[in-house]
Amino acid sequence: MRFTEIGQQLRAYRLESGLRAEEIAARLGVSRAALYRYEKGEVIKLDTIKRLAELLKISPLSLLGIGVEYYNRPIGYYERTRQVEETADQILQLSGPLCYLTTSDAYDSALAEAFEETADQVGPDRMSMRSLAEQVLGILAARKRMYAMRRPGIIAMVSLPAVQRLIEVGIVSSMHVSDRVRRICRDVAVTEVENIANLMETEPMGLQFGLLAGAPPSTSFEILRARDRVSLAINPFRTDTHPSAQTGVAMITGADEAIAAHQRVAEASWREAIKGPAGAARLRQLVNVAAPVS
């Protein structure tokens, strides 16, 4: 058994469960420090794995990394994605309007403001909502730091209709926020689209964008390639939705058949995608036509 990977999956599923580390440790009959050691890759008995799976309401096979991993909350999925990205050398992404790893610090700051305002609206659950948002923002920030340090190659395909809507309504469009934060979110959306246009024009080493002119993809997914494995991550969660939202079920798998099927879709989409300066021009045209006046 690969205990490091078991520990990583244990952490992701613990966050997914919403249970605090001390709650799980108490039910398991171990110290919180012992639980954290398991998460860091300490040897763990099969009987303990079975008991943990019962507590987390998952299959023991999921903790062992066998089969498909499922996540119905953003926090668990983002943590698991962060772990997979730690060793990825290449990321192939087909998604909505943005590639999160290449967004600016302003994007994260706008998310933080929107999450905070949303938490303030829920009354008694305000503190738990804030805590959840802080955890998610911390995981997202860690993903960006890892990308900046390792610089895996990225091929990202984004949807032109989704980009157009992003410019019109801004990020966090599904949240109820103040007019001030809404203006910030619209400005950030325009900034991020202009950033993609600049990247398409300059074409930096190891980073390629393609624009998909047809209908937005029905599924967002990533294929992450490392030296010794390939993972497929299917993601229904946009980073600008609130961390408490349960908008679908994310999944991660290493199954060859699933990876090959999505690879074919990605390759066909890339052949049709608008690339380079032509893509940059299309994005700037959208910004000039659709961007609201702040």
C-alpha positions in Angstrom: 0.0 0.0 0.0 1.2 3.5 -0.7 0.6 5.1 2.7 1.4 8.6 1.5 -1.4 8.5 -1.0 -3.7 6.9 1.5 -2.9 9.8 3.8 -3.6 12.4 1.1 -7.0 10.8 0.3 -7.8 10.6 4.0 -7.3 14.3 4.3 -9.4 15.1 1.2 -12.3 12.9 2.4 -12.0 14.3 6.0 -12.5 17.9 4.6 -15.2 16.6 2.4 -17.1 15.1 5.4 -17.2 18.4 7.3 -16.0 16.6 10.4 -13.3 18.2 12.5 -10.1 16.2 13.0 -10.7 15.9 16.7 -14.2 14.4 16.0 -12.8 11.7 13.8 -9.9 11.0 16.1 -12.3 10.6 19.1 -14.6 8.3 17.2 -11.6 6.3 16.0 -10.1 6.1 19.5 -6.8 7.8 18.6 -5.3 11.2 19.3 -5.6 14.1 16.8 -1.9 14.0 16.4 -2.1 10.3 15.3 -4.8 11.2 12.7 -2.5 13.9 11.3 0.3 11.4 11.1 -1.9 9.1 9.1 -2.6 12.0 6.8 1.2 12.6 6.4 1.7 9.0 5.3 2.4 7.0 8.5 1.8 3.3 8.2 -1.9 2.6 8.9 -3.5 -0.8 9.6 -6.2 -2.2 7.2 -8.6 -2.4 10.1 -8.1 1.3 10.8 -8.7 2.1 7.1 -12.0 0.2 7.3 -13.1 2.1 10.4 -12.1 5.4 8.9 -14.1 4.6 5.7 -17.2 3.9 7.9 -16.8 7.2 9.7 -16.3 9.1 6.4 -19.2 7.2 4.7 -17.0 6.0 1.8 -15.8 2.7 0.5 -12.5 1.4 2.0 -11.3 1.0 -1.6 -11.6 4.8 -2.1 -9.1 5.3 0.7 -6.8 2.7 -0.8 -6.9 4.6 -4.2 -8.8 1.8 -6.0 -11.6 2.8 -8.3 -13.2 6.2 -8.7 -13.1 8.9 -6.0 -16.2 11.0 -5.6 -16.6 14.4 -4.0 -19.9 16.4 -3.6 -18.4 19.4 -1.8 -15.8 21.8 -3.4 -13.4 21.6 -0.4 -12.7 17.9 -0.7 -12.3 18.1 -4.5 -10.0 21.1 -4.4 -7.8 19.5 -1.8 -7.5 16.3 -3.8 -6.8 18.3 -6.9 -4.0 20.2 -5.1 -2.5 16.8 -4.2 -2.6 15.5 -7.7 -1.1 18.8 -9.1 1.9 18.4 -6.8 3.4 15.8 -9.1 1.7 16.7 -12.4 4.1 17.6 -15.3 1.3 18.4 -17.7 -2.3 19.6 -17.2 -4.8 19.5 -20.1 -8.0 21.4 -19.2 -11.3 21.8 -20.9 -13.5 24.1 -18.9 -15.7 27.2 -18.7 -14.3 30.8 -18.8 -11.1 30.6 -16.9 -8.1 28.5 -15.9 -7.8 29.1 -12.1 -4.1 28.4 -11.8 -3.3 31.3 -14.2 -5.7 33.9 -12.5 -4.3 36.9 -10.7 -4.2 37.7 -7.0 -7.1 40.1 -7.6 -9.3 37.1 -8.4 -8.6 35.5 -5.0 -9.1 38.8 -3.2 -12.5 39.3 -4.9 -13.5 35.7 -3.9 -12.5 36.4 -0.3 -14.7 39.6 -0.2 -17.6 37.8 -1.8 -17.4 34.8 0.5 -17.1 37.1 3.6 -20.2 39.1 2.6 -22.1 35.9 1.9 -21.2 34.5 5.3 -22.4 37.6 7.0 -25.9 37.0 5.6 -26.5 33.6 7.2 -26.8 34.6 10.8 -26.0 31.9 13.3 -23.9 29.9 10.9 -21.7 32.9 10.1 -18.6 31.6 11.8 -18.8 28.1 10.3 -19.3 29.6 6.8 -16.3 31.9 7.3 -14.2 29.0 8.5 -15.2 26.9 5.4 -14.4 29.8 3.1 -11.0 30.4 4.7 -10.1 26.7 4.3 -11.1 26.7 0.6 -9.2 29.9 -0.1 -6.2 28.4 1.7 -6.3 25.3 -0.5 -6.7 27.4 -3.7 -3.8 29.7 -2.7 -1.7 26.6 -2.1 -2.5 25.3 -5.6 -1.3 28.6 -7.1 1.9 28.6 -5.0 2.6 25.1 -6.2 2.0 26.0 -9.8 4.3 29.1 -9.5 7.1 26.9 -8.0 6.8 23.8 -10.4 5.4 25.3 -13.6 3.8 22.2 -15.1 2.8 22.6 -18.7 -0.8 23.7 -19.2 -3.0 23.4 -22.2 -6.3 25.2 -21.3 -9.4 25.4 -23.5 -12.0 27.9 -22.4 -15.5 28.5 -23.8 -16.1 31.8 -25.7 -19.8 31.9 -24.7 -18.8 31.3 -21.1 -16.2 34.1 -21.3 -18.8 36.5 -22.7 -21.1 35.8 -19.8 -18.3 36.2 -17.4 -17.5 39.7 -18.7 -21.2 40.6 -18.6 -22.0 39.4 -15.0 -18.6 39.1 -13.4 -17.2 36.4 -11.1 -19.4 35.1 -8.2 -22.5 35.8 -10.2 -24.5 33.2 -8.2 -23.9 35.0 -4.9 -25.9 37.8 -3.3 -23.3 40.6 -2.7 -23.3 44.3 -2.4 -23.1 46.6 -5.4 -19.5 47.5 -4.4 -18.4 43.9 -4.4 -20.3 43.2 -7.6 -18.4 46.0 -9.3 -15.1 44.6 -8.1 -16.1 41.2 -9.4 -17.0 42.6 -12.8 -13.7 44.5 -13.0 -11.8 41.4 -12.0 -13.6 39.3 -14.7 -12.5 41.8 -17.4 -8.9 41.8 -16.0 -8.7 38.0 -16.1 -10.0 37.9 -19.7 -7.5 40.5 -20.7 -4.8 38.5 -19.0 -5.7 35.4 -21.1 -5.6 37.5 -24.2 -2.1 38.7 -23.3 -1.0 35.1 -22.7 -2.4 34.0 -26.0 -0.6 36.8 -27.8 2.8 36.2 -26.1 2.5 32.4 -25.9 4.9 31.8 -23.0 6.7 28.5 -22.8 4.6 25.7 -21.3 1.3 27.6 -21.4 -1.2 27.5 -24.2 -4.8 28.7 -24.4 -7.5 27.8 -27.0 -10.9 29.3 -27.3 -14.0 27.1 -28.1 -16.5 29.0 -30.1 -19.3 26.5 -29.9 -21.7 25.8 -27.0 -20.1 25.7 -23.6 -18.8 22.3 -22.6 -21.3 20.2 -20.8 -18.5 18.9 -18.5 -15.4 20.5 -17.2 -12.4 18.2 -16.9 -8.7 18.0 -16.5 -6.2 15.3 -17.5 -3.2 15.5 -15.2 0.0 13.6 -16.3 2.8 12.8 -13.9 5.8 10.6 -14.5 4.2 7.5 -13.1 0.5 8.0 -13.6 -2.3 9.9 -15.3 -5.4 11.1 -13.5 -8.7 12.4 -14.9 -10.6 15.0 -12.8 -14.2 15.8 -13.7 -15.3 19.0 -12.0 -18.8 20.5 -11.6 -17.5 23.2 -9.2 -16.5 26.6 -10.4 -14.0 28.3 -8.1 -16.2 31.4 -7.9 -19.2 29.5 -6.4 -19.6 29.6 -2.7 -17.7 26.7 -0.9 -21.0 25.5 0.7 -22.6 25.0 -2.7 -23.3 21.4 -3.7 -23.9 21.7 -7.4 -22.9 18.3 -8.5 -20.5 15.4 -7.9 -16.8 15.7 -8.8 -14.8 12.6 -9.6 -11.1 11.6 -10.0 -10.0 8.4 -11.6 -7.0 6.8 -13.1 -9.0 4.4 -15.3 -7.4 4.0 -18.8 -10.7 3.9 -20.6 -12.1 7.1 -19.0 -8.8 8.9 -19.6 -8.7 7.9 -23.3 -12.3 8.9 -23.9 -11.7 12.4 -22.5 -8.4 12.7 -24.2 -10.1 12.2 -27.6 -12.6 14.9 -26.7 -9.8 17.3 -25.7 -7.8 16.6 -28.9 -10.8 17.2 -31.1 -11.6 20.4 -29.3 -8.0 21.6 -29.5 -8.0 21.1 -33.3 -11.1 23.4 -33.6 -9.9 25.9 -31.0 -9.0 29.5 -31.9 -5.4 30.0 -30.8 -2.6 32.6 -30.6 -3.1 36.2 -31.7 -6.4 35.3 -33.4 -7.8 34.1 -30.1 -6.4 37.2 -28.3 -8.2 39.4 -30.8 -11.5 37.6 -30.2 -11.2 38.1 -26.4 -10.4 41.8 -26.7 -13.4 42.2 -29.1 -15.6 40.6 -26.4 -14.2 42.9 -23.7 -14.8 46.0 -25.9 -18.3 45.0 -26.8 -19.6 43.4 -23.6 -17.8 44.9 -20.7 -20.1 46.9 -18.5 -19.3 50.4 -17.5 -18.2 50.5 -13.8 
